[in-house]
């Protein structure tokens, strides 16, 4: 692969001026919105380019790699990437920025000692310049496709290479960007290289103005994530939470959104008629919804049971009459390990028009994966899962009930579907190596770097 380089600024000044003026006028409202949201308050000074600490002042001569991962899902996806970068360039410093607090927690937990965390700055020119003066990155990488015009333009002006990695463009985002294409063609052309998940994403980036030689399909790095086994104590605790340590049939509904719990509870009631010992576990996409999920569960005459309500020595409360528990996984970072106890998995954000979520984690455990009709965010992976026999897409409650019952009834077929899902992941691995080869073209061959420093 040819070394990537920065793209010389190529006009669009009027568009950037208009964008910056509108952003400046709207800044008071933006700040009020951030302050109104409890989850947006942490790191407010960092978001404004001001920090009470300066963790970037040491090791001034070492190469700095800045990776932006929006939230928890993206932060989890880049963990193996950061590990490989640190292995190749042990003297490098990696800065991982996030927007959400849950993303920050992943960085502090999974990348402790490997990366420093930063809340991503607001996309205002003065703020961006202050942050860049402090970090002084050698390369900037951002995951998926959050296009921040002033960040990208300022990096371009400073001749700092930028890389979009694991890029994707949903139909909704693409349609929105195309409506302002005269501006977006300047924004996208400021990106040095775009490593996209699929050919469809490549075509969409080219339609937005990216030159053909600066975009390629490299696959999804989520396929290269390894299954991280929890420590024995955590695994035992999860096992007790899911099924009291007694192996049974378990339906895990992952990353659910409003309206999906209601649908799944209807299906669960039907399934209980044939499978009375079936366990249902909800893992809401956003934990601030846990109280609402509890209310929905109670409305269906079940008893909600939170993961955090059970301590190691606590006794499970007795169920009233014939009511059953429906578990709620209300913790961060445990869902991936909980999949090991599933018989079948439902991936949320797909029954309502959200666009679907990560299919890779349950597939890596060899679990059959169900999802609904709205899979635009991960459409290619959904198609591969269905085509490979590891994914089952349903569009009605009757269909969902029937297909789930078939797999619960036939363990051999269930395991066959799960193995097929696992195989789809294996067949699509390699994106991490392809992404790293692009990074090496920016930072230099690690083998040469080691020999020169050794």
TIMI-272227 format. One record per residue (C-alpha): residue number from 0; x, y, z. Coordinates in steps of 0.1 Angstrom, whole numbers. Example, Ala and Ser with C-alpha at 12.3 -4.5 7.8 and 13.67 -1.06 7.14 Angstrom:
TIMI-272227
<0 <123 -45 78>>
<1 <137 -11 71>>
//
This chain:
TIMI-272227
<0 <0 0 0>>
<1 <13 35 -9>>
<2 <21 57 21>>
<3 <-8 81 28>>
<4 <-3 118 30>>
<5 <-23 148 39>>
<6 <-44 165 12>>
<7 <-36 201 5>>
<8 <-65 224 15>>
<9 <-88 227 -15>>
<10 <-112 255 -9>>
<11 <-146 255 6>>
<12 <-138 285 28>>
<13 <-172 300 24>>
<14 <-189 268 36>>
<15 <-165 265 66>>
<16 <-172 301 75>>
<17 <-209 296 74>>
<18 <-206 264 95>>
<19 <-184 281 121>>
<20 <-207 311 124>>
<21 <-237 289 129>>
<22 <-218 268 154>>
<23 <-207 299 173>>
<24 <-242 313 174>>
<25 <-255 279 187>>
<26 <-228 274 213>>
<27 <-248 287 242>>
<28 <-276 262 233>>
<29 <-251 234 229>>
<30 <-236 241 263>>
<31 <-271 242 279>>
<32 <-280 208 263>>
<33 <-247 193 275>>
<34 <-252 206 310>>
<35 <-288 194 310>>
<36 <-277 158 303>>
<37 <-262 142 333>>
<38 <-242 118 312>>
<39 <-226 147 292>>
<40 <-214 167 322>>
<41 <-182 147 330>>
<42 <-152 161 312>>
<43 <-169 194 303>>
<44 <-136 213 306>>
<45 <-119 189 283>>
<46 <-147 192 258>>
<47 <-141 229 258>>
<48 <-103 225 253>>
<49 <-95 233 289>>
<50 <-81 208 313>>
<51 <-71 210 349>>
<52 <-44 184 342>>
<53 <-19 181 314>>
<54 <-11 144 308>>
<55 <4 151 274>>
<56 <34 172 285>>
<57 <58 142 291>>
<58 <76 121 265>>
<59 <75 151 241>>
<60 <96 133 214>>
<61 <75 101 212>>
<62 <50 96 183>>
<63 <15 104 194>>
<64 <-14 84 179>>
<65 <-49 99 185>>
<66 <-78 76 181>>
<67 <-114 88 184>>
<68 <-140 62 195>>
<69 <-174 78 200>>
<70 <-189 55 227>>
<71 <-186 21 244>>
<72 <-191 0 212>>
<73 <-164 18 193>>
<74 <-140 19 223>>
<75 <-144 -19 226>>
<76 <-137 -24 189>>
<77 <-104 -6 190>>
<78 <-89 -24 220>>
<79 <-70 -50 199>>
<80 <-59 -22 175>>
<81 <-44 -2 204>>
<82 <-27 -34 217>>
<83 <-11 -40 183>>
<84 <0 -4 179>>
<85 <17 -5 213>>
<86 <34 -38 204>>
<87 <47 -24 171>>
<88 <56 10 185>>
<89 <64 6 222>>
<90 <76 41 226>>
<91 <44 56 211>>
<92 <18 73 231>>
<93 <-18 65 223>>
<94 <-46 90 231>>
<95 <-82 76 229>>
<96 <-110 102 229>>
<97 <-147 94 235>>
<98 <-178 114 237>>
<99 <-196 93 263>>
<100 <-187 83 298>>
<101 <-193 46 291>>
<102 <-167 49 263>>
<103 <-143 65 288>>
<104 <-149 36 312>>
<105 <-139 11 285>>
<106 <-106 30 279>>
<107 <-97 31 316>>
<108 <-106 -5 321>>
<109 <-94 -23 290>>
<110 <-65 0 280>>
<111 <-51 9 313>>
<112 <-13 15 309>>
<113 <-17 15 271>>
<114 <-37 46 263>>
<115 <-46 79 278>>
<116 <-82 91 277>>
<117 <-96 124 265>>
<118 <-131 137 260>>
<119 <-135 147 224>>
<120 <-135 185 220>>
<121 <-164 205 206>>
<122 <-159 211 169>>
<123 <-151 248 173>>
<124 <-119 261 156>>
<125 <-105 278 187>>
<126 <-112 247 209>>
<127 <-98 223 183>>
<128 <-66 244 180>>
<129 <-61 244 218>>
<130 <-64 206 220>>
<131 <-40 200 191>>
<132 <-14 223 206>>
<133 <-16 202 237>>
<134 <-17 167 221>>
<135 <5 173 190>>
<136 <-6 141 173>>
<137 <14 124 145>>
<138 <-18 108 131>>
<139 <-55 111 139>>
<140 <-78 81 134>>
<141 <-115 81 140>>
<142 <-138 50 141>>
<143 <-170 45 121>>
<144 <-181 78 104>>
<145 <-185 109 126>>
<146 <-174 137 104>>
<147 <-164 168 123>>
<148 <-156 196 97>>
<149 <-134 219 119>>
<150 <-114 190 134>>
<151 <-106 175 100>>
<152 <-98 209 84>>
<153 <-75 220 112>>
<154 <-56 187 111>>
<155 <-54 191 73>>
<156 <-39 226 77>>
<157 <-13 213 101>>
<158 <-4 185 77>>
<159 <-14 158 102>>
<160 <-26 126 84>>
<161 <-61 116 92>>
<162 <-76 81 88>>
<163 <-112 69 90>>
<164 <-110 33 102>>
<165 <-138 8 103>>
<166 <-158 33 84>>
<167 <-195 29 75>>
<168 <-222 51 62>>
<169 <-258 42 70>>
<170 <-285 50 45>>
<171 <-298 78 68>>
<172 <-264 94 73>>
<173 <-256 91 36>>
<174 <-289 108 26>>
<175 <-283 136 51>>
<176 <-247 142 39>>
<177 <-258 141 2>>
<178 <-282 170 9>>
<179 <-252 192 18>>
<180 <-228 175 -7>>
<181 <-213 209 -18>>
<182 <-199 212 17>>
<183 <-193 176 25>>
<184 <-171 171 -6>>
<185 <-146 195 10>>
<186 <-150 178 44>>
<187 <-144 143 31>>
<188 <-115 153 9>>
<189 <-97 165 40>>
<190 <-94 129 51>>
<191 <-61 113 41>>
<192 <-74 77 39>>
<193 <-108 60 44>>
<194 <-107 23 55>>
<195 <-143 13 51>>
<196 <-162 -18 62>>
<197 <-177 -27 29>>
<198 <-178 -19 -8>>
<199 <-212 -2 -3>>
<200 <-195 22 22>>
<201 <-167 28 -3>>
<202 <-192 37 -30>>
<203 <-210 61 -7>>
<204 <-177 79 3>>
<205 <-168 83 -33>>
<206 <-202 98 -40>>
<207 <-195 123 -13>>
<208 <-162 133 -30>>
<209 <-134 111 -17>>
<210 <-109 103 -44>>
<211 <-107 66 -54>>
<212 <-71 62 -43>>
<213 <-79 74 -8>>
<214 <-106 49 0>>
<215 <-107 11 2>>
<216 <-128 -17 17>>
<217 <-109 -33 46>>
<218 <-137 -51 65>>
<219 <-149 -47 100>>
<220 <-123 -48 128>>
<221 <-151 -61 151>>
<222 <-146 -95 134>>
<223 <-110 -95 148>>
<224 <-121 -91 184>>
<225 <-111 -120 205>>
<226 <-135 -136 230>>
<227 <-123 -123 264>>
<228 <-131 -148 291>>
<229 <-141 -133 324>>
<230 <-122 -141 355>>
<231 <-136 -171 374>>
<232 <-153 -150 401>>
<233 <-170 -128 376>>
<234 <-180 -158 355>>
<235 <-195 -176 385>>
<236 <-214 -145 395>>
<237 <-228 -141 360>>
<238 <-238 -177 359>>
<239 <-257 -173 392>>
<240 <-274 -142 379>>
<241 <-285 -158 346>>
<242 <-297 -192 358>>
<243 <-287 -198 394>>
<244 <-258 -220 383>>
<245 <-281 -246 367>>
<246 <-276 -248 329>>
<247 <-308 -242 310>>
<248 <-322 -225 280>>
<249 <-315 -188 280>>
<250 <-327 -160 256>>
<251 <-305 -129 258>>
<252 <-320 -98 243>>
<253 <-289 -75 237>>
<254 <-288 -37 232>>
<255 <-326 -33 233>>
<256 <-344 0 227>>
<257 <-379 12 236>>
<258 <-406 -10 221>>
<259 <-383 -40 218>>
<260 <-388 -52 254>>
<261 <-425 -51 248>>
<262 <-423 -73 217>>
<263 <-399 -97 233>>
<264 <-420 -102 264>>
<265 <-450 -111 242>>
<266 <-428 -137 225>>
<267 <-414 -149 258>>
<268 <-449 -155 272>>
<269 <-457 -177 241>>
<270 <-424 -196 244>>
<271 <-430 -203 281>>
<272 <-460 -224 272>>
<273 <-437 -250 256>>
<274 <-404 -241 275>>
<275 <-414 -233 311>>
<276 <-378 -231 323>>
<277 <-367 -206 296>>
<278 <-348 -176 311>>
<279 <-350 -141 295>>
<280 <-322 -116 301>>
<281 <-326 -80 289>>
<282 <-294 -59 283>>
<283 <-308 -24 275>>
<284 <-286 -4 251>>
<285 <-288 26 275>>
<286 <-287 20 312>>
<287 <-307 51 321>>
<288 <-337 32 307>>
<289 <-335 4 333>>
<290 <-364 18 354>>
<291 <-386 20 323>>
<292 <-377 -16 314>>
<293 <-386 -27 349>>
<294 <-421 -11 344>>
<295 <-426 -29 311>>
<296 <-416 -62 327>>
<297 <-441 -57 356>>
<298 <-469 -47 331>>
<299 <-465 -82 317>>
<300 <-468 -98 352>>
<301 <-431 -107 355>>
<302 <-407 -97 382>>
<303 <-377 -76 372>>
<304 <-344 -87 386>>
<305 <-314 -64 382>>
<306 <-279 -77 381>>
<307 <-268 -50 405>>
<308 <-295 -59 430>>
<309 <-278 -92 437>>
<310 <-246 -92 458>>
<311 <-225 -123 461>>
<312 <-241 -134 494>>
<313 <-276 -120 488>>
<314 <-306 -144 486>>
<315 <-328 -141 456>>
<316 <-362 -128 466>>
<317 <-391 -153 464>>
<318 <-413 -150 433>>
<319 <-450 -143 440>>
<320 <-473 -171 429>>
<321 <-465 -183 394>>
<322 <-447 -151 384>>
<323 <-412 -155 368>>
<324 <-382 -133 369>>
<325 <-370 -114 339>>
<326 <-334 -105 344>>
<327 <-319 -71 335>>
<328 <-282 -68 329>>
<329 <-277 -32 342>>
<330 <-239 -31 343>>
<331 <-212 -19 319>>
<332 <-188 -43 302>>
<333 <-204 -76 311>>
<334 <-226 -83 281>>
<335 <-199 -99 260>>
<336 <-191 -124 288>>
<337 <-228 -131 294>>
<338 <-233 -143 258>>
<339 <-216 -176 268>>
<340 <-247 -186 288>>
<341 <-271 -179 260>>
<342 <-290 -205 240>>
<343 <-302 -179 215>>
<344 <-295 -142 212>>
<345 <-316 -113 200>>
<346 <-297 -83 188>>
<347 <-316 -51 194>>
<348 <-320 -18 176>>
<349 <-335 -40 148>>
<350 <-372 -43 157>>
<351 <-375 -5 158>>
<352 <-359 18 132>>
<353 <-325 23 149>>
<354 <-304 3 124>>
<355 <-292 -27 144>>
<356 <-261 -33 166>>
<357 <-230 -55 168>>
<358 <-236 -91 156>>
<359 <-200 -101 162>>
<360 <-199 -106 199>>
<361 <-226 -133 202>>
<362 <-214 -149 169>>
<363 <-179 -153 184>>
<364 <-194 -174 211>>
<365 <-211 -196 185>>
<366 <-247 -185 193>>
<367 <-277 -183 169>>
<368 <-285 -147 163>>
<369 <-320 -132 158>>
<370 <-327 -97 146>>
<371 <-355 -77 131>>
<372 <-360 -58 98>>
<373 <-341 -26 106>>
<374 <-304 -35 101>>
<375 <-292 -6 80>>
<376 <-262 2 102>>
<377 <-248 -33 98>>
<378 <-266 -44 67>>
<379 <-237 -62 50>>
<380 <-229 -82 81>>
<381 <-266 -90 86>>
<382 <-267 -103 50>>
<383 <-236 -124 55>>
<384 <-250 -138 87>>
<385 <-283 -148 70>>
<386 <-265 -161 39>>
<387 <-240 -181 61>>
<388 <-268 -197 81>>
<389 <-259 -181 114>>
<390 <-284 -153 115>>
<391 <-322 -153 114>>
<392 <-340 -122 104>>
<393 <-377 -119 114>>
<394 <-404 -93 108>>
<395 <-434 -105 128>>
<396 <-440 -117 163>>
<397 <-454 -150 150>>
<398 <-423 -156 129>>
<399 <-400 -147 158>>
<400 <-419 -171 181>>
<401 <-419 -200 156>>
<402 <-382 -197 146>>
<403 <-370 -194 182>>
<404 <-392 -224 193>>
<405 <-377 -245 165>>
<406 <-341 -239 177>>
<407 <-351 -244 214>>
<408 <-367 -276 204>>
<409 <-338 -289 184>>
<410 <-304 -285 202>>
<411 <-284 -300 173>>
<412 <-299 -276 148>>
<413 <-293 -247 173>>
<414 <-256 -257 177>>
<415 <-253 -259 139>>
<416 <-267 -224 134>>
<417 <-244 -211 162>>
<418 <-213 -227 145>>
<419 <-224 -211 112>>
<420 <-225 -177 129>>
<421 <-190 -183 143>>
<422 <-177 -192 109>>
<423 <-190 -160 94>>
<424 <-168 -141 118>>
<425 <-138 -162 110>>
<426 <-143 -158 73>>
<427 <-143 -120 77>>
<428 <-113 -116 98>>
<429 <-82 -97 87>>
<430 <-95 -62 88>>
<431 <-72 -54 117>>
<432 <-41 -64 98>>
<433 <-52 -44 67>>
<434 <-59 -13 89>>
<435 <-25 -17 106>>
<436 <-7 -18 73>>
<437 <-22 16 65>>
<438 <-10 29 99>>
<439 <25 16 93>>
<440 <26 36 61>>
<441 <21 67 82>>
<442 <43 60 112>>
<443 <69 39 93>>
<444 <77 2 92>>
<445 <78 -10 129>>
<446 <106 -34 121>>
<447 <128 -5 108>>
<448 <118 16 137>>
<449 <129 -10 162>>
<450 <162 -17 144>>
<451 <170 20 143>>
<452 <162 26 180>>
<453 <179 -7 190>>
//
